[in-house]
């Protein structure tokens, strides 16, 4: 790995760690960067999961004050994410490589769409709460959705944070900042579980993991600090642009092959 490749990966890791702590979808920054640098999609995904795990942990730690008194419920959600992540990694490792490369553009495209519609979903949730005045508590439906998102996150991590915020926002009555803290914890669980499994049985680029970990850890702390100040629209716009570019690049690559 050249020094400038390492520098690009560190910068991408910082940006992804910051985005993950604030709104999620940091993978839409790092995955296209790794693919552009020449790494195969599966290697990019597995290395990305391990390298971003420290960033999700630092982001979760940065939101610890928002979770005061809510750790027991968060632990229940984390159990569903844990099981889902195992299922997702099994899918990635058992399905043919060609199947993963074919579905990646669809997954990235889905993630981009979720990033675009997330503000409207948040507004709808806020109006719904004000309208019915009901207190929504965790139930089997929410646990099932968290499990499914864990499966998705174990298979392909992009936008799992956005999915979690949308689902929890619709099915819980907790403040959005608290939900963002829960989201960071659950994303950390998925990334750590997937990362540990991938480290033993999947193709990994350890230099990529190292530099991503350095960048994402710093980004996680940074994102937790500026989460209430940085305009989400700015981050969202960058994510969408990068995600669309990734879809185009992956589709072109498939047709070229």
C-alpha contacts under 8 A as a table, 3 or more apart, distances in Angstrom:
res1	aa1	res2	aa2	distance
1	X	5	X	6.36
1	X	6	X	6.88
1	X	207	X	7.43
2	X	5	X	5.26
2	X	6	X	6.45
3	X	6	X	5.08
3	X	7	X	6.20
4	X	7	X	4.86
4	X	8	X	6.13
5	X	8	X	5.19
5	X	9	X	6.22
5	X	37	X	7.49
6	X	9	X	5.12
6	X	10	X	6.17
6	X	208	X	7.52
6	X	211	X	6.34
7	X	10	X	5.16
7	X	11	X	6.27
8	X	11	X	5.23
8	X	12	X	6.10
9	X	12	X	5.00
9	X	13	X	5.97
9	X	30	X	7.46
9	X	33	X	7.48
9	X	34	X	7.67
9	X	208	X	7.13
9	X	211	X	6.17
9	X	212	X	5.97
9	X	215	X	7.69
10	X	13	X	4.94
10	X	14	X	6.23
10	X	211	X	5.25
10	X	212	X	5.53
10	X	214	X	6.65
10	X	215	X	4.59
10	X	216	X	7.68
11	X	14	X	5.15
11	X	15	X	6.26
11	X	215	X	6.30
12	X	15	X	5.14
12	X	16	X	5.97
12	X	29	X	6.40
12	X	30	X	5.61
12	X	33	X	7.42
12	X	212	X	7.52
12	X	215	X	7.20
13	X	16	X	5.01
13	X	17	X	5.90
13	X	30	X	6.59
13	X	52	X	7.20
13	X	211	X	7.52
13	X	212	X	4.81
13	X	213	X	7.04
13	X	214	X	7.37
13	X	215	X	4.25
13	X	216	X	4.39
13	X	219	X	7.01
14	X	17	X	5.17
14	X	18	X	6.16
14	X	212	X	7.87
14	X	214	X	7.93
14	X	215	X	4.21
14	X	216	X	4.70
14	X	217	X	7.29
14	X	218	X	6.04
14	X	219	X	4.16
14	X	220	X	7.57
15	X	18	X	5.18
15	X	19	X	6.16
15	X	26	X	7.28
15	X	29	X	7.52
15	X	215	X	7.81
15	X	216	X	7.36
15	X	219	X	6.13
16	X	19	X	5.05
16	X	20	X	5.95
16	X	25	X	7.53
16	X	26	X	3.90
16	X	27	X	6.48
16	X	28	X	7.96
16	X	29	X	6.03
16	X	30	X	6.58
16	X	52	X	7.88
16	X	216	X	6.34
16	X	219	X	6.89
17	X	20	X	5.15
17	X	21	X	6.29
17	X	26	X	6.40
17	X	52	X	6.96
17	X	55	X	5.16
17	X	56	X	6.86
17	X	59	X	7.53
17	X	215	X	7.24
17	X	216	X	4.22
17	X	217	X	6.56
17	X	218	X	7.18
17	X	219	X	4.13
17	X	220	X	4.51
17	X	223	X	6.88
18	X	21	X	5.35
18	X	22	X	6.32
18	X	26	X	7.69
18	X	216	X	7.40
18	X	219	X	4.31
18	X	220	X	5.15
18	X	221	X	7.49
18	X	222	X	5.97
18	X	223	X	3.97
18	X	224	X	7.42
19	X	22	X	5.14
19	X	23	X	5.65
19	X	24	X	5.49
19	X	25	X	6.66
19	X	26	X	5.33
19	X	219	X	7.88
19	X	223	X	6.55
19	X	235	X	6.88
20	X	23	X	5.62
20	X	24	X	3.74
20	X	25	X	5.86
20	X	26	X	5.10
20	X	56	X	6.96
20	X	59	X	7.60
20	X	161	X	7.21
20	X	184	X	7.55
20	X	220	X	7.20
20	X	223	X	7.51
21	X	24	X	6.31
21	X	56	X	6.96
21	X	59	X	5.00
21	X	60	X	7.41
21	X	180	X	8.00
21	X	184	X	6.35
21	X	220	X	5.66
21	X	221	X	8.00
21	X	223	X	5.02
21	X	224	X	5.59
21	X	227	X	7.15
22	X	180	X	7.66
22	X	223	X	5.61
22	X	224	X	6.61
22	X	226	X	7.80
22	X	227	X	4.88
22	X	232	X	7.76
23	X	161	X	6.85
23	X	162	X	6.69
23	X	180	X	7.85
23	X	232	X	7.20
24	X	158	X	7.97
24	X	159	X	5.91
24	X	160	X	7.07
24	X	161	X	4.53
24	X	162	X	5.72
25	X	28	X	5.68
25	X	29	X	7.78
25	X	111	X	7.55
25	X	115	X	7.71
25	X	157	X	7.88
25	X	158	X	5.04
25	X	159	X	4.13
25	X	160	X	6.89
25	X	161	X	6.42
25	X	162	X	6.92
25	X	239	X	7.37
26	X	29	X	5.45
26	X	30	X	6.73
26	X	158	X	6.79
26	X	159	X	7.57
26	X	239	X	7.82
27	X	30	X	5.08
27	X	31	X	5.47
27	X	48	X	7.41
27	X	157	X	6.43
27	X	158	X	4.82
27	X	159	X	7.46
28	X	31	X	5.74
28	X	32	X	6.54
28	X	108	X	7.33
28	X	158	X	5.90
28	X	159	X	7.78
28	X	239	X	6.29
28	X	242	X	6.64
28	X	243	X	5.54
28	X	246	X	7.96
29	X	32	X	6.08
29	X	33	X	6.51
29	X	239	X	6.71
29	X	242	X	6.38
29	X	243	X	7.42
30	X	33	X	5.07
30	X	34	X	6.16
30	X	48	X	7.09
31	X	34	X	5.26
31	X	35	X	6.23
31	X	44	X	6.18
31	X	45	X	6.73
31	X	48	X	6.89
32	X	35	X	5.05
32	X	36	X	5.95
32	X	242	X	7.39
32	X	243	X	7.58
32	X	245	X	7.97
32	X	246	X	5.29
33	X	36	X	5.06
33	X	37	X	6.22
34	X	37	X	5.04
34	X	38	X	6.58
34	X	39	X	5.69
34	X	44	X	5.83
35	X	38	X	5.21
35	X	39	X	5.00
35	X	40	X	6.35
35	X	41	X	6.37
35	X	44	X	6.56
36	X	39	X	7.34
39	X	43	X	6.37
39	X	44	X	5.79
40	X	43	X	5.35
40	X	44	X	5.98
41	X	44	X	4.95
41	X	45	X	6.06
41	X	101	X	6.54
42	X	45	X	5.09
42	X	46	X	6.21
42	X	97	X	7.39
42	X	100	X	7.50
42	X	101	X	7.67
42	X	203	X	7.51
43	X	46	X	5.26
43	X	47	X	5.87
43	X	202	X	7.83
43	X	203	X	5.51
43	X	204	X	5.60
43	X	205	X	6.85
44	X	47	X	5.35
44	X	48	X	5.75
44	X	204	X	7.97
45	X	48	X	5.02
45	X	49	X	6.16
45	X	156	X	6.87
45	X	157	X	7.97
46	X	49	X	5.18
46	X	50	X	6.55
46	X	194	X	7.98
46	X	195	X	6.98
46	X	198	X	6.07
46	X	202	X	7.04
46	X	203	X	7.15
46	X	204	X	6.26
47	X	50	X	5.35
47	X	51	X	5.98
47	X	195	X	7.86
47	X	204	X	5.32
47	X	205	X	5.93
47	X	206	X	7.18
47	X	208	X	6.52
47	X	209	X	5.45
48	X	51	X	5.06
48	X	52	X	5.90
48	X	208	X	7.82
48	X	209	X	6.76
48	X	212	X	7.35
49	X	52	X	5.51
49	X	53	X	6.21
49	X	157	X	7.11
49	X	191	X	5.48
49	X	192	X	7.66
49	X	194	X	6.65
49	X	195	X	5.44
50	X	53	X	5.31
50	X	54	X	7.87
50	X	191	X	6.66
50	X	192	X	6.84
50	X	194	X	7.40
50	X	195	X	4.25
50	X	196	X	7.34
50	X	198	X	7.76
50	X	199	X	7.62
50	X	209	X	6.19
50	X	213	X	7.72
51	X	54	X	6.79
51	X	55	X	7.88
51	X	208	X	7.26
51	X	209	X	4.29
51	X	210	X	6.53
51	X	211	X	7.46
51	X	212	X	4.73
51	X	213	X	4.41
51	X	216	X	7.33
52	X	55	X	5.17
52	X	56	X	6.42
52	X	191	X	7.20
52	X	212	X	6.30
52	X	213	X	5.81
52	X	216	X	5.63
52	X	217	X	7.69
53	X	56	X	5.19
53	X	57	X	6.34
53	X	188	X	6.02
53	X	191	X	5.07
53	X	192	X	5.43
53	X	195	X	7.18
53	X	213	X	7.29
53	X	216	X	7.96
54	X	57	X	5.04
54	X	58	X	6.21
54	X	188	X	7.91
54	X	213	X	5.87
54	X	216	X	6.61
54	X	217	X	5.32
55	X	58	X	5.11
55	X	59	X	6.06
55	X	213	X	6.76
55	X	215	X	7.80
55	X	216	X	4.27
55	X	217	X	3.94
55	X	218	X	7.04
55	X	219	X	6.52
55	X	220	X	4.67
55	X	221	X	7.71
56	X	59	X	5.01
56	X	60	X	6.07
56	X	184	X	6.18
56	X	185	X	7.34
56	X	187	X	6.48
56	X	188	X	4.70
56	X	191	X	7.63
56	X	216	X	7.72
56	X	217	X	7.55
56	X	220	X	6.23
57	X	60	X	5.08
57	X	61	X	6.18
57	X	184	X	7.58
57	X	185	X	7.14
57	X	188	X	5.41
57	X	217	X	7.77
57	X	220	X	7.50
58	X	61	X	5.03
58	X	62	X	6.17
58	X	217	X	5.87
58	X	218	X	7.86
58	X	220	X	5.01
58	X	221	X	5.52
59	X	62	X	5.05
59	X	63	X	6.59
59	X	184	X	6.25
59	X	217	X	7.93
59	X	219	X	7.98
59	X	220	X	4.20
59	X	221	X	5.54
59	X	223	X	6.80
59	X	224	X	5.51
60	X	63	X	5.28
60	X	64	X	6.44
60	X	181	X	6.15
60	X	182	X	7.76
60	X	184	X	4.82
60	X	185	X	5.10
60	X	188	X	7.22
60	X	220	X	7.95
60	X	224	X	7.90
61	X	64	X	5.12
62	X	65	X	7.72
62	X	220	X	7.70
62	X	221	X	6.04
62	X	224	X	5.04
62	X	225	X	7.07
63	X	66	X	5.57
63	X	67	X	6.96
63	X	180	X	7.96
63	X	181	X	5.09
63	X	184	X	7.91
63	X	224	X	6.28
64	X	67	X	5.26
64	X	68	X	6.77
64	X	181	X	6.98
65	X	68	X	5.44
66	X	177	X	6.81
66	X	178	X	5.09
66	X	181	X	6.37
67	X	70	X	5.11
67	X	71	X	6.18
67	X	178	X	6.04
67	X	181	X	6.46
67	X	182	X	7.23
68	X	71	X	6.72
69	X	72	X	7.65
70	X	73	X	5.63
70	X	74	X	6.21
71	X	74	X	4.85
71	X	75	X	6.02
72	X	75	X	5.15
72	X	76	X	6.66
73	X	76	X	5.17
73	X	77	X	6.53
74	X	77	X	5.09
74	X	78	X	6.08
74	X	182	X	6.29
74	X	185	X	7.85
75	X	78	X	4.85
75	X	79	X	6.33
76	X	79	X	5.28
76	X	80	X	6.90
77	X	80	X	5.35
77	X	81	X	6.43
77	X	143	X	6.53
77	X	146	X	6.96
77	X	186	X	7.25
78	X	81	X	4.92
78	X	82	X	5.95
78	X	185	X	7.48
78	X	186	X	5.52
78	X	189	X	6.62
79	X	82	X	5.00
79	X	83	X	6.40
80	X	83	X	5.35
80	X	84	X	6.15
80	X	143	X	6.35
80	X	144	X	7.58
80	X	146	X	6.17
80	X	147	X	4.77
80	X	150	X	7.34
81	X	84	X	5.01
81	X	85	X	5.97
81	X	146	X	6.01
81	X	147	X	5.18
81	X	149	X	7.37
81	X	150	X	4.61
81	X	151	X	7.72
81	X	186	X	6.24
81	X	189	X	6.73
81	X	190	X	6.09
82	X	85	X	5.25
82	X	86	X	6.53
82	X	147	X	7.90
82	X	150	X	6.96
82	X	189	X	6.21
82	X	190	X	6.05
82	X	193	X	6.79
83	X	86	X	5.29
83	X	87	X	6.51
83	X	147	X	6.81
83	X	150	X	7.31
83	X	151	X	7.86
84	X	87	X	5.09
84	X	88	X	6.22
84	X	146	X	7.89
84	X	147	X	4.73
84	X	148	X	6.12
84	X	149	X	7.09
84	X	150	X	4.14
84	X	151	X	4.16
84	X	152	X	7.72
84	X	153	X	8.00
84	X	154	X	7.10
84	X	190	X	7.84
85	X	88	X	5.02
85	X	89	X	6.23
85	X	147	X	7.96
85	X	150	X	4.71
85	X	151	X	4.93
85	X	152	X	7.51
85	X	153	X	6.31
85	X	154	X	4.27
85	X	155	X	7.60
85	X	190	X	5.18
85	X	191	X	7.87
85	X	193	X	6.42
85	X	194	X	6.12
86	X	89	X	5.31
86	X	90	X	6.28
86	X	151	X	7.13
86	X	154	X	6.62
86	X	193	X	6.94
86	X	194	X	6.77
87	X	90	X	5.16
87	X	91	X	6.35
87	X	151	X	5.44
87	X	154	X	7.05
88	X	91	X	5.11
88	X	92	X	6.35
88	X	150	X	7.06
88	X	151	X	4.07
88	X	152	X	5.89
88	X	153	X	6.72
88	X	154	X	4.05
88	X	155	X	4.35
88	X	156	X	7.91
89	X	92	X	5.05
89	X	93	X	6.15
89	X	151	X	7.63
89	X	154	X	4.93
89	X	155	X	5.38
89	X	194	X	6.00
89	X	197	X	7.41
89	X	198	X	7.66
90	X	93	X	5.22
90	X	94	X	5.86
91	X	94	X	5.23
91	X	95	X	5.82
91	X	155	X	6.55
92	X	95	X	5.76
92	X	100	X	7.18
92	X	154	X	7.91
92	X	155	X	5.39
93	X	96	X	7.89
93	X	202	X	7.25
95	X	99	X	6.52
95	X	100	X	7.13
96	X	99	X	5.27
96	X	100	X	6.77
97	X	100	X	5.27
97	X	101	X	6.34
98	X	101	X	5.12
98	X	102	X	6.09
99	X	102	X	5.12
99	X	103	X	6.26
100	X	103	X	5.22
100	X	104	X	6.04
101	X	104	X	5.38
101	X	105	X	7.74
102	X	105	X	6.85
102	X	106	X	7.90
102	X	254	X	7.71
103	X	106	X	5.26
103	X	107	X	6.27
104	X	107	X	5.02
104	X	108	X	6.06
104	X	250	X	7.92
105	X	108	X	5.13
105	X	109	X	5.95
105	X	246	X	7.71
105	X	247	X	5.06
105	X	250	X	6.22
105	X	251	X	6.66
106	X	109	X	5.02
106	X	110	X	6.07
106	X	247	X	7.87
107	X	110	X	5.03
107	X	111	X	6.14
107	X	156	X	7.60
107	X	158	X	7.94
108	X	111	X	5.00
108	X	112	X	6.21
108	X	158	X	7.00
108	X	243	X	6.48
108	X	246	X	7.57
108	X	247	X	6.45
109	X	112	X	5.09
109	X	113	X	6.28
109	X	243	X	7.13
109	X	244	X	7.12
109	X	247	X	6.47
110	X	113	X	5.12
110	X	114	X	6.24
111	X	114	X	5.10
111	X	115	X	6.24
111	X	158	X	6.21
111	X	159	X	5.13
112	X	115	X	5.06
112	X	116	X	6.29
112	X	159	X	7.78
112	X	239	X	7.43
112	X	240	X	5.63
112	X	243	X	5.97
112	X	244	X	7.25
113	X	116	X	5.07
113	X	117	X	6.24
114	X	117	X	5.24
114	X	118	X	5.75
114	X	159	X	7.26
114	X	162	X	6.77
114	X	163	X	7.34
115	X	118	X	5.30
115	X	159	X	7.22
115	X	162	X	6.66
115	X	236	X	6.60
115	X	239	X	7.74
115	X	240	X	7.15
116	X	119	X	7.19
116	X	236	X	7.32
116	X	240	X	7.25
117	X	120	X	5.43
117	X	121	X	6.28
118	X	121	X	5.01
118	X	122	X	6.17
118	X	162	X	6.92
118	X	166	X	7.04
119	X	122	X	5.08
119	X	123	X	6.29
120	X	123	X	5.12
120	X	124	X	6.11
121	X	124	X	5.07
121	X	125	X	6.13
121	X	166	X	6.62
122	X	125	X	5.09
122	X	126	X	6.23
122	X	166	X	7.04
122	X	169	X	7.16
123	X	126	X	5.10
123	X	127	X	6.24
124	X	127	X	5.22
124	X	128	X	6.05
125	X	128	X	5.02
125	X	129	X	6.22
125	X	169	X	6.30
125	X	170	X	5.65
126	X	129	X	5.25
126	X	130	X	6.33
127	X	130	X	5.09
127	X	131	X	5.96
128	X	131	X	5.06
128	X	132	X	6.27
129	X	132	X	5.64
129	X	133	X	5.52
129	X	134	X	6.68
129	X	173	X	7.47
130	X	133	X	5.48
134	X	173	X	7.90
135	X	172	X	7.28
135	X	173	X	5.44
136	X	171	X	5.77
136	X	172	X	4.53
136	X	173	X	4.99
137	X	171	X	6.96
137	X	172	X	5.35
137	X	173	X	6.88
138	X	142	X	6.14
138	X	143	X	7.42
138	X	171	X	7.09
138	X	172	X	6.43
139	X	142	X	5.52
139	X	143	X	6.45
140	X	143	X	5.05
140	X	144	X	6.08
141	X	144	X	5.10
141	X	145	X	6.31
142	X	145	X	5.12
142	X	146	X	6.16
142	X	167	X	7.24
142	X	168	X	7.18
142	X	171	X	6.65
143	X	146	X	5.08
143	X	147	X	6.16
144	X	147	X	5.05
144	X	148	X	6.27
145	X	148	X	5.03
145	X	149	X	6.14
145	X	167	X	7.27
146	X	149	X	5.09
146	X	150	X	6.10
146	X	164	X	6.92
147	X	150	X	4.94
147	X	151	X	6.38
148	X	151	X	5.02
148	X	152	X	6.34
149	X	152	X	4.92
149	X	153	X	5.95
149	X	160	X	6.32
149	X	163	X	7.07
149	X	164	X	7.14
150	X	153	X	4.88
150	X	154	X	6.02
150	X	160	X	7.79
150	X	190	X	6.19
151	X	154	X	5.19
151	X	155	X	6.29
152	X	155	X	5.12
152	X	156	X	5.84
152	X	157	X	6.84
152	X	160	X	7.29
153	X	156	X	5.08
153	X	157	X	4.15
153	X	158	X	7.12
153	X	160	X	5.78
153	X	187	X	7.87
153	X	190	X	6.37
153	X	191	X	7.56
154	X	157	X	6.34
154	X	190	X	6.20
154	X	191	X	7.13
154	X	193	X	7.99
154	X	194	X	5.55
157	X	160	X	5.95
157	X	191	X	7.68
158	X	161	X	7.92
159	X	162	X	5.09
159	X	163	X	6.32
160	X	163	X	5.01
160	X	164	X	6.11
160	X	187	X	7.20
161	X	164	X	5.07
161	X	165	X	6.19
161	X	183	X	6.02
161	X	184	X	7.40
161	X	187	X	6.57
162	X	165	X	5.17
162	X	166	X	6.17
163	X	166	X	5.19
163	X	167	X	6.21
164	X	167	X	5.25
164	X	168	X	5.93
164	X	183	X	6.18
165	X	168	X	5.29
165	X	169	X	5.63
165	X	179	X	6.77
165	X	180	X	6.89
165	X	183	X	6.61
166	X	169	X	5.18
166	X	170	X	6.29
167	X	170	X	5.32
167	X	171	X	6.23
168	X	171	X	5.11
168	X	172	X	5.40
168	X	179	X	7.02
169	X	172	X	5.63
169	X	173	X	7.14
169	X	174	X	7.84
169	X	176	X	7.19
169	X	179	X	7.40
170	X	173	X	7.98
174	X	178	X	6.53
174	X	179	X	6.58
175	X	178	X	5.40
175	X	179	X	6.40
176	X	179	X	4.88
176	X	180	X	6.04
177	X	180	X	4.97
177	X	181	X	6.43
178	X	181	X	5.07
178	X	182	X	6.37
179	X	182	X	4.94
179	X	183	X	6.01
180	X	183	X	4.91
180	X	184	X	6.29
181	X	184	X	5.17
181	X	185	X	6.46
182	X	185	X	5.14
182	X	186	X	6.23
183	X	186	X	5.21
183	X	187	X	6.05
184	X	187	X	5.16
184	X	188	X	6.06
185	X	188	X	5.04
185	X	189	X	6.30
186	X	189	X	5.04
186	X	190	X	6.34
187	X	190	X	5.17
187	X	191	X	6.11
188	X	191	X	5.18
188	X	192	X	5.96
189	X	192	X	5.29
189	X	193	X	6.06
190	X	193	X	5.30
190	X	194	X	6.01
191	X	194	X	5.18
191	X	195	X	5.71
192	X	195	X	4.95
192	X	196	X	6.04
193	X	196	X	5.33
193	X	197	X	6.40
194	X	197	X	5.28
194	X	198	X	6.02
195	X	198	X	5.11
195	X	199	X	5.96
196	X	199	X	5.17
196	X	200	X	6.93
197	X	200	X	5.65
197	X	201	X	6.46
197	X	202	X	7.76
198	X	201	X	5.30
198	X	202	X	4.72
198	X	203	X	7.49
198	X	204	X	7.49
199	X	202	X	6.30
199	X	203	X	7.99
199	X	204	X	6.85
204	X	209	X	7.97
205	X	208	X	5.41
205	X	209	X	6.43
206	X	209	X	4.81
206	X	210	X	6.10
207	X	210	X	5.08
207	X	211	X	6.38
208	X	211	X	5.45
208	X	212	X	5.96
209	X	212	X	5.19
209	X	213	X	5.91
210	X	213	X	5.20
210	X	214	X	6.36
211	X	214	X	5.11
211	X	215	X	6.25
212	X	215	X	5.17
212	X	216	X	5.79
213	X	216	X	5.19
213	X	217	X	5.88
214	X	217	X	5.57
214	X	218	X	6.62
215	X	218	X	5.43
215	X	219	X	6.13
216	X	219	X	4.78
216	X	220	X	5.88
217	X	220	X	5.14
217	X	221	X	6.61
218	X	221	X	5.47
218	X	222	X	6.21
219	X	222	X	4.90
219	X	223	X	5.79
220	X	223	X	5.14
220	X	224	X	6.20
221	X	224	X	5.27
221	X	225	X	6.46
222	X	225	X	5.27
222	X	226	X	6.34
223	X	226	X	5.28
223	X	227	X	5.50
224	X	227	X	5.30
225	X	228	X	7.65
226	X	229	X	5.11
226	X	230	X	5.80
227	X	230	X	6.04
230	X	234	X	7.90
231	X	234	X	5.65
231	X	235	X	7.13
232	X	235	X	5.26
232	X	236	X	5.93
233	X	236	X	4.92
233	X	237	X	5.97
234	X	237	X	5.26
234	X	238	X	6.50
235	X	238	X	5.28
235	X	239	X	6.21
236	X	239	X	5.07
236	X	240	X	6.18
237	X	240	X	5.21
237	X	241	X	6.28
238	X	241	X	5.21
238	X	242	X	6.14
239	X	242	X	5.24
239	X	243	X	5.86
240	X	243	X	5.02
240	X	244	X	6.05
241	X	244	X	5.35
241	X	245	X	6.23
242	X	245	X	5.08
242	X	246	X	6.13
243	X	246	X	4.98
243	X	247	X	6.29
244	X	247	X	5.12
244	X	248	X	6.27
245	X	248	X	5.18
245	X	249	X	6.08
246	X	249	X	5.06
246	X	250	X	6.04
247	X	250	X	5.22
247	X	251	X	6.06
248	X	251	X	5.25
248	X	252	X	6.08
249	X	252	X	5.22
249	X	253	X	6.10
250	X	253	X	5.01
250	X	254	X	6.22
251	X	254	X	5.14
251	X	255	X	6.36
252	X	255	X	5.23
252	X	256	X	6.09
253	X	256	X	5.01
253	X	257	X	6.27
254	X	257	X	5.19
